[in-house]
Amino acid sequence: MSDKEKLHERFIRWDAIRRNYFSVIINLFLTISIGLLSFLLQELGKSDFTKNCLYTFGLISIAISVVTGILTSTSRFFDFRYTARKIRLIEKNSSQNKIDCAHKKMKCCEKLTSILFYFQTATFILSIIFNALFVLTQYKDKLF
């Protein structure tokens, strides 16, 4: 096996690890977001938290993060689907037009997934900041 082939094998292996890690991160943010959203909704009925801007912004940003996480996972699914379709079309020696169409859809989903992931991450971080500030201001007497 030549050095170029070895490097290509390493690239393939690390690219697979990167894709798996990306999926894990998306799911991790989504899971934590759903848990935090559940906690915030449970707290909604306990007090007049809705008058607190930090609570409201935290609730809205975590809800957006959950929706964006679902959209990111869905986009990722379609990305895998179009990638598999493109490979299948190449294997079957289909027309270049069909292969190009599948490739364009795959690239579109790949780009959409990246954009949604960054948006999910940003709203998640914003929510963590808002909710941490909310907890610190609301429960400062009990915490300190």
Backbone bond lengths (Angstrom), bond angles and torsions (degrees), N, CA, C in turn:
res aa  C-N    CA-C-N  psi(-1)  N-CA   C-N-CA  omega(-1)  CA-C   N-CA-C  phi
1 M - - - 1.448 - - 1.530 108.60 -
2 S 1.329 116.41 129.64 1.453 120.83 -177.57 1.526 110.72 -76.99
3 D 1.321 114.74 167.60 1.470 119.84 178.51 1.524 111.29 -62.63
4 K 1.321 116.25 -36.71 1.459 120.39 179.84 1.531 110.76 -65.48
5 E 1.326 117.01 -40.84 1.464 120.86 177.74 1.521 111.32 -66.56
6 K 1.334 116.47 -39.13 1.464 120.27 177.50 1.532 110.93 -63.35
7 L 1.325 115.95 -42.62 1.459 119.41 177.92 1.524 111.30 -64.05
8 H 1.334 115.83 -38.87 1.466 119.33 178.47 1.524 110.38 -64.58
9 E 1.316 118.23 -41.97 1.471 121.94 177.50 1.531 110.94 -62.25
10 R 1.312 116.39 -41.06 1.459 119.87 177.73 1.523 110.56 -63.84
11 F 1.333 115.82 -42.09 1.459 119.77 178.26 1.524 110.72 -60.72
12 I 1.319 117.34 -46.08 1.465 121.81 179.87 1.529 109.98 -59.16
13 R 1.331 116.20 -45.77 1.463 120.52 -178.73 1.538 111.07 -63.07
14 W 1.329 117.77 -47.38 1.454 121.00 -178.45 1.520 112.09 -70.61
15 D 1.320 117.69 -30.97 1.458 120.24 176.25 1.531 110.14 -66.65
16 A 1.314 117.64 -38.18 1.470 121.04 176.95 1.533 110.23 -65.08
17 I 1.322 116.31 -40.88 1.467 120.27 177.70 1.527 109.68 -63.43
18 R 1.329 117.33 -42.23 1.465 121.67 178.94 1.522 111.24 -61.30
19 R 1.324 117.53 -43.84 1.467 121.08 179.70 1.525 110.78 -64.35
20 N 1.321 117.05 -42.51 1.473 120.06 178.14 1.525 110.88 -63.61
21 Y 1.315 116.81 -43.19 1.458 121.12 -179.78 1.527 110.53 -63.38
22 F 1.319 116.66 -41.45 1.464 121.84 178.19 1.525 110.29 -59.15
23 S 1.322 117.31 -44.87 1.464 121.10 178.57 1.528 111.48 -64.09
24 V 1.320 116.68 -40.22 1.469 120.62 179.16 1.528 110.52 -63.62
25 I 1.326 117.37 -42.45 1.462 121.30 -179.63 1.527 110.60 -64.11
26 I 1.337 117.00 -43.96 1.466 120.40 177.81 1.520 109.78 -57.92
27 N 1.328 116.66 -47.89 1.467 120.86 -178.52 1.528 112.10 -67.69
28 L 1.317 117.42 -35.35 1.464 120.91 178.06 1.527 110.83 -63.94
29 F 1.333 116.73 -48.94 1.465 120.08 177.39 1.519 110.83 -60.20
30 L 1.311 116.79 -41.11 1.464 120.58 -179.62 1.527 111.06 -64.13
31 T 1.312 117.34 -43.85 1.464 121.76 -179.18 1.532 111.42 -64.55
32 I 1.324 115.97 -47.14 1.468 119.30 179.37 1.528 110.01 -64.47
33 S 1.324 117.12 -39.27 1.465 121.08 179.31 1.522 111.43 -62.05
34 I 1.312 116.84 -43.02 1.468 120.24 179.15 1.526 110.43 -64.88
35 G 1.323 116.67 -40.87 1.463 120.11 177.35 1.519 112.21 -63.01
36 L 1.318 116.73 -43.92 1.459 120.59 178.69 1.519 111.32 -66.88
37 L 1.319 116.77 -39.72 1.463 120.55 177.48 1.533 110.39 -62.00
38 S 1.318 116.68 -41.34 1.471 120.45 177.68 1.520 111.04 -61.76
39 F 1.329 116.16 -44.05 1.462 120.28 178.30 1.527 111.07 -61.24
40 L 1.337 116.72 -45.32 1.462 120.23 -178.40 1.525 111.98 -65.56
41 L 1.311 116.32 -38.90 1.463 119.20 178.29 1.526 111.29 -68.35
42 Q 1.321 116.82 -33.46 1.460 120.85 176.67 1.538 110.15 -66.93
43 E 1.316 116.58 -38.06 1.466 121.34 179.72 1.523 111.77 -71.86
44 L 1.316 117.43 -19.40 1.459 122.36 -175.95 1.529 112.24 -56.89
45 G 1.309 116.91 -41.33 1.462 120.05 -177.22 1.511 114.53 -82.98
46 K 1.315 118.72 -8.52 1.457 121.34 -173.86 1.524 114.60 -83.43
47 S 1.310 117.97 -25.43 1.455 119.12 -173.69 1.525 110.20 -156.45
48 D 1.293 114.47 -171.35 1.464 119.42 178.73 1.532 110.08 -92.42
49 F 1.318 115.73 44.45 1.454 121.54 -178.80 1.529 112.50 -63.09
50 T 1.324 116.05 -27.28 1.458 119.03 -176.34 1.518 112.03 -63.65
51 K 1.331 117.19 -18.01 1.461 120.25 177.19 1.523 111.36 -79.62
52 N 1.302 116.80 -11.97 1.452 121.88 -178.79 1.539 109.12 -88.52
53 C 1.322 116.82 122.62 1.469 121.26 -178.58 1.529 111.69 -63.42
54 L 1.321 116.99 -38.51 1.466 119.74 -179.76 1.523 110.70 -61.59
55 Y 1.319 116.38 -42.19 1.466 120.47 178.22 1.526 110.49 -62.63
56 T 1.329 115.81 -46.68 1.467 120.36 -178.33 1.523 111.03 -62.73
57 F 1.339 117.52 -47.47 1.465 120.45 179.38 1.532 110.89 -64.66
58 G 1.316 116.95 -38.66 1.465 120.25 177.34 1.514 112.01 -64.04
59 L 1.320 116.59 -42.25 1.463 121.35 179.31 1.528 111.11 -65.34
60 I 1.323 116.35 -44.72 1.467 119.99 -179.95 1.525 110.84 -65.68
61 S 1.334 117.29 -44.68 1.471 119.42 -177.57 1.530 111.80 -67.51
62 I 1.328 118.24 -35.26 1.469 118.75 178.82 1.524 110.56 -73.20
63 A 1.335 117.03 -33.84 1.466 119.55 175.76 1.534 110.39 -64.80
64 I 1.327 116.37 -41.71 1.471 120.24 176.75 1.524 109.90 -63.73
65 S 1.320 117.28 -39.32 1.463 120.58 178.99 1.526 111.40 -63.05
66 V 1.331 117.56 -39.59 1.471 121.20 178.19 1.525 109.95 -63.92
67 V 1.326 116.97 -48.31 1.474 120.26 -179.80 1.522 110.37 -62.08
68 T 1.323 116.53 -43.21 1.460 120.13 179.09 1.530 110.99 -64.73
69 G 1.322 117.90 -37.26 1.463 120.99 177.07 1.516 112.06 -62.70
70 I 1.316 116.57 -40.64 1.465 120.46 177.54 1.531 109.98 -65.00
71 L 1.332 116.25 -43.50 1.464 120.12 178.08 1.532 111.33 -64.53
72 T 1.332 117.03 -38.07 1.464 120.99 178.49 1.530 110.65 -63.76
73 S 1.316 117.01 -44.94 1.467 120.51 178.65 1.523 111.16 -63.67
74 T 1.328 116.97 -39.47 1.460 120.75 178.52 1.522 110.96 -66.13
75 S 1.309 116.57 -43.34 1.461 120.80 178.07 1.528 110.58 -63.16
76 R 1.311 116.11 -39.40 1.476 121.12 177.73 1.524 110.29 -62.54
77 F 1.325 117.41 -40.49 1.462 121.56 177.24 1.527 110.47 -59.47
78 F 1.333 116.58 -47.40 1.467 119.57 -179.52 1.526 111.33 -67.19
79 D 1.320 116.88 -32.91 1.466 120.47 175.41 1.523 110.04 -59.82
80 F 1.332 117.45 -47.61 1.465 121.03 177.75 1.524 111.26 -63.19
81 R 1.311 115.50 -39.80 1.462 120.24 -178.61 1.532 111.37 -62.86
82 Y 1.339 116.71 -46.80 1.465 119.81 -179.77 1.527 111.78 -70.56
83 T 1.322 117.78 -30.77 1.461 120.36 175.36 1.522 110.21 -64.81
84 A 1.330 116.77 -45.63 1.465 120.80 178.34 1.532 110.77 -63.65
85 R 1.327 116.11 -39.38 1.467 119.91 179.20 1.528 110.69 -63.78
86 K 1.332 116.46 -42.28 1.468 120.12 179.24 1.529 110.60 -61.90
87 I 1.316 116.87 -43.85 1.470 120.63 179.39 1.518 110.31 -63.27
88 R 1.331 116.81 -42.18 1.469 121.13 178.68 1.533 110.81 -62.17
89 L 1.322 117.06 -41.94 1.464 120.88 179.32 1.527 111.32 -64.59
90 I 1.325 116.97 -38.55 1.469 120.51 177.01 1.521 110.08 -65.25
91 E 1.348 116.82 -42.88 1.474 120.90 178.59 1.520 112.02 -60.39
92 K 1.327 116.61 -37.96 1.463 121.24 -177.50 1.526 112.91 -85.00
93 N 1.331 116.95 4.24 1.465 122.07 -177.93 1.528 111.56 54.95
94 S 1.321 116.09 44.18 1.460 121.44 178.35 1.523 109.89 -71.31
95 S 1.315 115.23 171.99 1.460 119.41 -178.60 1.527 110.58 -65.06
96 Q 1.312 115.03 150.79 1.461 120.72 -179.77 1.527 110.87 -62.50
97 N 1.319 116.62 -29.84 1.459 121.25 179.06 1.539 110.95 -62.62
98 K 1.340 117.01 -44.47 1.471 120.86 178.19 1.526 111.36 -65.96
99 I 1.325 115.59 -39.89 1.471 120.21 179.29 1.527 110.03 -64.71
100 D 1.327 116.37 -43.49 1.470 120.57 179.09 1.528 111.60 -63.59
101 C 1.316 116.25 -38.58 1.466 120.67 178.49 1.532 110.42 -63.21
102 A 1.325 116.90 -46.15 1.466 120.96 178.26 1.527 110.63 -63.85
103 H 1.336 116.29 -38.10 1.463 120.66 179.32 1.532 110.85 -64.56
104 K 1.339 117.41 -42.15 1.465 121.12 178.78 1.528 110.98 -63.50
105 K 1.336 116.67 -42.80 1.468 119.89 177.98 1.523 110.91 -63.76
106 M 1.335 115.74 -40.84 1.456 120.68 179.44 1.530 110.70 -62.10
107 K 1.324 117.08 -46.71 1.464 121.24 -179.62 1.529 111.52 -65.72
108 C 1.324 116.98 -37.20 1.464 121.20 177.61 1.527 110.26 -62.53
109 C 1.326 116.75 -46.61 1.474 120.74 178.95 1.522 111.02 -65.48
110 E 1.329 116.37 -37.55 1.463 120.51 179.28 1.530 110.26 -62.77
111 K 1.320 116.69 -45.01 1.461 121.18 179.38 1.530 110.74 -66.55
112 L 1.332 116.67 -43.36 1.465 121.16 178.75 1.527 110.74 -61.39
113 T 1.319 117.04 -41.58 1.462 121.36 178.56 1.523 110.80 -60.41
114 S 1.326 117.00 -43.78 1.463 120.42 179.30 1.522 111.54 -63.15
115 I 1.326 116.61 -45.51 1.465 120.41 179.65 1.525 110.81 -62.14
116 L 1.329 115.94 -46.25 1.465 120.00 179.98 1.527 111.15 -63.87
117 F 1.322 117.16 -38.21 1.466 120.44 179.36 1.529 110.77 -62.52
118 Y 1.327 117.08 -45.78 1.462 119.62 179.45 1.538 111.01 -64.87
119 F 1.314 116.56 -37.53 1.465 120.01 177.28 1.530 110.51 -67.14
120 Q 1.331 116.85 -41.83 1.462 121.44 177.26 1.530 109.68 -60.10
121 T 1.310 116.96 -45.06 1.466 121.49 -179.63 1.528 110.80 -63.13
122 A 1.333 116.55 -44.37 1.467 120.06 -179.23 1.526 111.46 -63.47
123 T 1.333 117.49 -45.59 1.469 119.36 -179.58 1.529 110.77 -68.26
124 F 1.319 117.11 -33.83 1.461 120.72 176.90 1.529 110.48 -63.52
125 I 1.329 116.52 -46.55 1.466 120.62 179.96 1.530 110.77 -64.85
126 L 1.330 116.62 -43.03 1.469 119.95 176.02 1.525 111.09 -57.79
127 S 1.299 116.39 -44.05 1.460 120.87 -179.99 1.524 111.12 -62.81
128 I 1.308 116.56 -42.90 1.472 120.09 178.42 1.527 109.72 -60.10
129 I 1.326 116.64 -43.40 1.470 120.14 179.78 1.528 110.83 -64.18
130 F 1.339 116.65 -50.14 1.466 119.77 -179.89 1.523 111.75 -59.82
131 N 1.329 116.41 -44.03 1.456 119.63 -176.62 1.524 112.06 -72.55
132 A 1.326 117.44 -34.02 1.465 119.49 175.68 1.527 110.40 -65.26
133 L 1.326 116.00 -43.10 1.474 119.46 177.19 1.524 111.08 -64.68
134 F 1.325 116.21 -38.54 1.462 120.41 177.85 1.527 111.09 -61.46
135 V 1.320 116.03 -48.53 1.468 120.17 -179.05 1.528 109.88 -63.04
136 L 1.331 116.53 -42.06 1.468 119.22 179.98 1.525 111.95 -64.28
137 T 1.325 117.19 -40.35 1.474 118.64 -179.91 1.525 112.13 -76.89
138 Q 1.313 117.00 -35.84 1.471 120.57 -175.79 1.538 111.75 -76.00
139 Y 1.323 116.55 -37.08 1.465 120.43 -173.58 1.538 112.07 -116.57
140 K 1.333 117.86 25.86 1.461 118.99 -175.95 1.523 113.11 -62.27
141 D 1.329 117.30 -32.11 1.465 120.13 179.03 1.529 111.24 -67.56
142 K 1.308 116.35 -36.89 1.466 120.25 -178.93 1.527 112.07 -81.52
143 L 1.343 116.74 -26.06 1.464 120.75 -177.81 1.522 112.98 -83.71
144 F 1.322 116.10 -35.56 1.479 118.76 -173.47 1.499 111.23 -117.48
